[in-house]
Amino acid sequence: MNSEIIVALISLLGTFGGTLSGIFVSSKMTNYRLQQLENKVAEHNNFARRMPVIEEKIEVANHRISDLERRTENGK
């Protein structure tokens, strides 16, 4: 076989291997980033679910404070 053909085949295999490894690494990085985004969204959803409960508790606390203030004003 001619030496140029052998060099060309080796170059082709090297290029093919490099391309495949680049695609594999890029895919792994994309999957990692997607997983991180999913974790952030899940954390945000948990916060958004808990927020109305906190708002309700604050509202109840404000009513209780108002009632106590009225009682102390009436008692004076």
Summary of the structure (lengths in Angstrom):
residues: 76
radius of gyration: 32.7
end to end distance: 110.0
largest distance: 110.0
contacts: 144
relative contact order: 0.05
helix: 96%
strand: 0%
